[in-house]
């Protein structure tokens, strides 16, 4: 099927770049290049990166800069969404000055104008009206620094306010069998009404839904998930219950549990009351990238079963540590 984003064709499944440059899985340039090449070959050309995915020296943008130098023929094949406006101590800043600083820094790191199709503040700044932030982003569109404006982790009310101020190209939210909140808090409904695509990040439940993690000890020492409540030892075994049930369904369908998880997101997108939803799983190895791009058909019976499982085995614990939860937008006006 595919989707048209800003006049460009993208695949049903995108590709998240965070794991290529963000600890603990920071790769060599060549390893990162191989993953990007695999994503393009699999049709996953809608890619999502971050100004802060790594260090100022090594991040999504610096990696793509080097990639384009080596493979200039691929530059126009990628539709790139970039998150920014996050500063010291992961503090969101949506002021006009901060937007200008973040966008211009991103343009410099990626190697020039015209390479960032969409730019989004990673979190809404609670101290700044969304209209003010969007107006500053419009100035960056007019300057040719970015192609369009996106939003990330915002409420339905914020989406509606922003859409009155400017064209919103996409809304990025966490959405998976392990995180169904956008289906329940009005975000998916607002995006459907306004014809705004959803970028579904962490469709594999931050790796949990792949079945590769069997205990807390399987998480690397410097991995951020060790601080996430949902992965803590006291709830880990409880939260594996959903994974085991998904694995049973995957076995019956002859695919992996991760493919079922991504297939669930794709199936949601085909429902008449839903917006376009594009999952953007991350992977560091080409074989995993290719695995994630396989589209598994789920029947209505499969979807009913999965809906039951998400309710019966809902995960325990927040999806972020407390300081990050505090930065999520829950505004209702």
For each residue, the residues with C-beta under 8 A, 3 or more apart:
1: 12
2: 9 10 11 12 43
3: 9 10 11 12 46 197 276 278
4: 7 8 9 10
5: 8 10 46 79 117 169 170 197
6: 79 117 118 147 148 169
7: 4
8: 4 5 79 117
9: 2 3 4
10: 2 3 4 5 14 45 46 79 278
11: 2 3 14 42 43 44 45 46 293
12: 1 2 3 43 266 269 278 295
13: 42 43 44 262 266 278 279 280 281 292 293 295
14: 10 11 44 45 46 47 48 199 278 279 280
15: 36 39 44 45 46 47 48 280 281 282 283 289
16: 19 47 48 201 280 281 282
17: 20 21 36 47 48 49 50 53 60 63 64 282
18: 21 22 48 49 50 53 60 282
19: 16 22 25 282 283 284
20: 17 25 26 27 31 32 35 36 53 60 63 282 284
21: 17 18 26 27 32 53 54 58 59 60 62 63
22: 18 19 25 26 53 54 59
23: 26 54 222 223 224
24: 220 221 222 223
25: 19 20 22 284
26: 20 21 22 23 54 58
27: 20 21 31 32 35 284
28: 31 32
29: 32 33 63 66
30: 33 34
31: 20 27 28 34 35 284
32: 20 21 27 28 29 35 36 63 67
33: 29 30 36 37 66 67 70 71
34: 30 31 37 38 286
35: 20 27 31 32 38 39 283 284 285 286 289
36: 15 17 20 32 33 39 40 47 64 67 74
37: 33 34 40 41 71 74 286
38: 34 35 41 42 286 287 289 290
39: 15 35 36 42 44 45 47 289 293
40: 36 37 43 44 45 74 77 78
41: 37 38 290
42: 11 13 38 39 289 290 293
43: 2 11 12 13 40 293
44: 11 13 14 15 39 40 47 289 292 293
45: 10 11 14 15 39 40 77 78 79
46: 3 5 10 11 14 15 79 81 199 278 280
47: 14 15 16 17 36 39 44 78 79 80 81 280
48: 14 15 16 17 18 80 81 82 83 172 199 201 280
49: 17 18 53 59 60 61 64 80 81 82 83
50: 17 18 53 59 60 82 83 84 86 122
51: 59 60 61 82 83 84 86 102 105 106 109
52: 59 83 84 86 90 122
53: 17 18 20 21 22 49 50 59 60 83
54: 21 22 23 26 57 58 59 60 62
55: 58 59
56: 59
57: 54 62
58: 21 26 54 55 62 63
59: 21 22 49 50 51 52 53 54 55 56 62 63 109
60: 17 18 20 21 49 50 51 53 54 63 64 82
61: 49 51 64 65 82 106 109 110
62: 21 54 57 58 59 65 66 109 110
63: 17 20 21 29 32 58 59 60 66 67
64: 17 36 49 60 61 67 68 78 80 110 115
65: 61 62 68 69 109 110 111
66: 29 33 62 63 69 70
67: 32 33 36 63 64 70 71 74
68: 64 65 71 72 74 75 110 111 115
69: 65 66 72 111
70: 33 66 67
71: 33 37 67 68 74 75
72: 68 69 75
73: 77
74: 36 37 40 67 68 71 77 78
75: 68 71 72 78 115
76:
77: 40 45 73 74
78: 40 45 47 64 74 75
79: 5 6 8 10 45 46 47 117 118
80: 47 48 49 64 115 116 117 118
81: 46 47 48 49 117 118 119 120 150 169 170 172 199
82: 48 49 50 51 60 61 106 110 116 118 119 120 146
83: 48 49 50 51 52 53 86 119 120 121 122 152 172
84: 50 51 52 102 103 105 106 119 120 121 122
85: 92 93 94 98 99 102 121 122 123 125 133
86: 50 51 52 83 90 91 92 93 102 122 123
87: 91 92 93 98
88: 91
89:
90: 52 86 323 324 327
91: 86 87 88
92: 85 86 87 121 122 123 124 125 126 327
93: 85 86 87 98 125 128
94: 85 98 99 121 124 125 127 128 130 132 133 136
95: 98 99 125 128 132 133 136
96: 99 100 132 133 135 136 139
97: 100 101
98: 85 87 93 94 95 101 102 125
99: 85 94 95 96 102 103 121 133 136 137 140
100: 96 97 103 104 136 139 140
101: 97 98 104 105
102: 51 84 85 86 98 99 105 106 121
103: 84 99 100 106 107 116 119 137 140 145 146
104: 100 101 107 108 145
105: 51 84 101 102 108 109
106: 51 61 82 84 102 103 109 110 116 119
107: 103 104 110 112 113 115 116 145 146
108: 104 105 111
109: 51 59 61 62 65 105 106
110: 61 62 64 65 68 82 106 107 115 116
111: 65 68 69 108 115
112: 107 115
113: 107 144 145
114: 144 147
115: 64 68 75 80 107 110 111 112
116: 80 82 103 106 107 110 119 145 146 147
117: 5 6 8 79 80 81 146 147 148 169
118: 6 79 80 81 82 146 147 148 149 150 169 170
119: 81 82 83 84 103 106 116 137 140 145 146 148 149 150
120: 81 82 83 84 149 150 151 152 170 172
121: 83 84 85 92 94 99 102 124 125 133 137 151 152
122: 50 52 83 84 85 86 92 152 153
123: 85 86 92 152 153 327 328 329
124: 92 94 121 130 133 151 153 154 158 329 331
125: 85 92 93 94 95 98 121 128 133
126: 92 329
127: 94
128: 93 94 95 125 132 133
129: 132 133
130: 94 124 133 134 154 158 161 162 165
131: 134 135 161 162 165
132: 94 95 96 128 129 135 136
133: 85 94 95 96 99 121 124 125 128 129 130 136 137
134: 130 131 137 138 149 162 165 166
135: 96 131 132 138 139 165 166
136: 94 95 96 99 100 132 133 139 140
137: 99 103 119 121 133 134 140 141 146 149 166
138: 134 135 141 142 149 166
139: 96 100 135 136 142 143
140: 99 100 103 119 136 137 143 145 146
141: 137 138 144 145 146 147 148 149
142: 138 139
143: 139 140
144: 113 114 141
145: 103 104 107 113 116 119 140 141
146: 82 103 107 116 117 118 119 137 140 141 149
147: 6 114 116 117 118 141 169
148: 6 117 118 119 141 167 169
149: 118 119 120 134 137 138 141 146 162 166 167 168 169
150: 81 118 119 120 168 169 170 171 172 199
151: 120 121 124 154 158 159 162 168 170 171 172
152: 83 120 121 122 123 171 172 173
153: 122 123 124 172 173 174 328 329
154: 124 130 151 158 159 162 171 173 187 329
155: 158 159 185 186 187 329 330 331 332
156: 159 160 185 186 187 189 190
157: 160 161 331 332 333
158: 124 130 151 154 155 161 162 329 331
159: 151 154 155 156 162 163 168 171 187 190 191 194 196
160: 156 157 163 164 190 194
161: 130 131 157 158 164 165
162: 130 131 134 149 151 154 158 159 165 166 168
163: 159 160 166 167 168 194 196
164: 160 161
165: 130 131 134 135 161 162
166: 134 135 137 138 149 162 163
167: 148 149 163
168: 149 150 151 159 162 163 171 194 196
169: 5 6 81 117 118 147 148 149 150 196 197
170: 5 81 118 120 150 151 196 197 198 199 278
171: 150 151 152 154 159 168 187 191 196 197 198 199
172: 48 81 83 120 150 151 152 153 198 199 201 280
173: 152 153 154 181 182 187 198 199 200 201
174: 153 179 181 182 200 201 202 319
175: 179 180 181 182 183 198 200 201 202 203 265 277 279
176: 179 180 200 202 203 204 205 209 261 264 265
177: 180 205 209 242 246 261 264 306 309 310
178: 202 205 206 208 209 230 242 315 319
179: 174 175 176 182 202 205 315 319
180: 175 176 177 183 184 310
181: 173 174 175 184 185 187
182: 173 174 175 179 185 187 188 198
183: 175 180 188 268
184: 180 181
185: 155 156 181 182
186: 155 156 189 190
187: 154 155 156 159 171 173 181 182 190 191 198
188: 182 183 191 192 198 274 275 277
189: 156 186 192 193 273
190: 156 159 160 186 187 193 194 196
191: 159 171 187 188 194 195 196 197 198 275
192: 188 189 195 273 274 275
193: 189 190
194: 159 160 163 168 190 191
195: 191 192 275
196: 159 163 168 169 170 171 190 191 275
197: 3 5 169 170 171 191 275 276 277 278
198: 170 171 172 173 175 182 187 188 191 275 276 277 278
199: 14 46 48 81 150 170 171 172 173 278 280
200: 173 174 175 176 203 265 277 278 279 280
201: 16 48 172 173 174 175 280
202: 174 175 176 178 179 205 206 281
203: 175 176 200 209 261 262 265 279 280 281
204: 176 207 208 209 210 258 261 262 281 292
205: 176 177 178 179 202 208 209 261 315
206: 178 202 225 228 231
207: 204 210 212 213 225
208: 178 204 205 213 230 231 239 240 243
209: 176 177 178 203 204 205 242 243 246 257 258 261
210: 204 207 213 256 257 258 261
211: 243 246 247 256 257 258
212: 207 218
213: 207 208 210 218 219
214: 218 240
215: 218 233 236 237
216: 219 226 231 232 233 236
217:
218: 212 213 214 215
219: 213 216 223 225 226 231
220: 24 223
221: 24 226
222: 23 24
223: 23 24 219 220 226
224: 23 227 228
225: 206 207 219 228 231
226: 216 219 221 223 231
227: 224 321
228: 206 224 225 231 232 317 318 319 320 321
229: 232 235 317 318 319 320 321
230: 178 208 235 239 315 316 317 318 319
231: 206 208 216 219 225 226 228 235 236 239 317
232: 216 228 229 235 236 317
233: 215 216 236
234:
235: 229 230 231 232 238 239 315 316 317
236: 215 216 231 232 233 239 240
237: 215 240
238: 235 241 316
239: 208 230 231 235 236 242 243 315 316 317
240: 208 214 236 237 243 244
241: 238 244 245 313
242: 177 178 209 239 245 246 309 310 313 314 315
243: 208 209 211 239 240 246 247 257
244: 240 241 247 248
245: 241 242 248 249 309 313
246: 177 209 211 242 243 249 250 257 260 261 306 309
247: 211 243 244 250 251 257
248: 244 245 251 252
249: 245 246 252 253 257 260 302 305 306
250: 246 247 253 255 256 257 259 260
251: 247 248 254
252: 248 249
253: 249 250 260 296 298 302
254: 251
255: 250 259 260 263 294 296
256: 210 211 250 259 260 291
257: 209 210 211 243 246 247 249 250 260 261
258: 204 209 210 211 261 262 281 291 292
259: 250 255 256 262 263 291 292 294 296
260: 246 249 250 253 255 256 257 263 264 296 298 306
261: 176 177 203 204 205 209 210 246 257 258 264 265
262: 13 203 204 258 259 265 266 279 281 292 295 296
263: 255 259 260 266 267 295 296 297 298
264: 176 177 260 261 267 268 298 303 306
265: 175 176 200 203 261 262 268 269 277 279
266: 12 13 262 263 269 270 277 279 295
267: 263 264 270 271 298 302 303
268: 183 264 265 271 274 277
269: 12 265 266 274 275 276 277 278
270: 266 267 274
271: 267 268 274
272:
273: 189 192
274: 188 192 268 269 270 271 277
275: 188 191 192 195 196 197 198 269
276: 3 197 198 269
277: 175 188 197 198 200 265 266 268 269 274
278: 3 10 12 13 14 46 170 197 198 199 200 269
279: 13 14 175 200 203 262 265 266
280: 13 14 15 16 46 47 48 172 199 200 201 203
281: 13 15 16 202 203 204 258 262 292
282: 15 16 17 18 19 20
283: 15 19 35 288 289 291 292
284: 19 20 25 27 31 35 288
285: 35 288 289
286: 34 35 37 38 289 290
287: 38 290 291
288: 283 284 285 291 292
289: 15 35 38 39 42 44 283 285 286 292 293
290: 38 41 42 286 287 293 294
291: 256 258 259 283 287 288 294
292: 13 44 204 258 259 262 281 283 288 289
293: 11 13 39 42 43 44 289 290
294: 255 259 290 291
295: 12 13 262 263 266
296: 253 255 259 260 262 263
297: 263
298: 253 260 263 264 267 302 303 306
299: 302 303
300: 303 304
301: 304 305
302: 249 253 267 298 299 305 306
303: 264 267 298 299 300 306 307
304: 300 301 307 308
305: 249 301 302 308 309
306: 177 246 249 260 264 298 302 303 309 310
307: 303 304 310 311
308: 304 305 311 312
309: 177 242 245 246 305 306 312 313
310: 177 180 242 306 307 313 314
311: 307 308 314
312: 308 309
313: 241 242 245 309 310
314: 242 310 311
315: 178 179 205 230 235 239 242 319
316: 230 235 238 239
317: 228 229 230 231 232 235 239
318: 228 229 230 321 322 325
319: 174 178 179 228 229 230 315 325
320: 228 229 324 325 328
321: 227 228 229 318 324 325
322: 318 325 326
323: 90 326 327
324: 90 320 321 327 328
325: 318 319 320 321 322 328
326: 322 323
327: 90 92 123 323 324
328: 123 153 320 324 325
329: 123 124 126 153 154 155 158
330: 155
331: 124 155 157 158
332: 155 157
333: 157
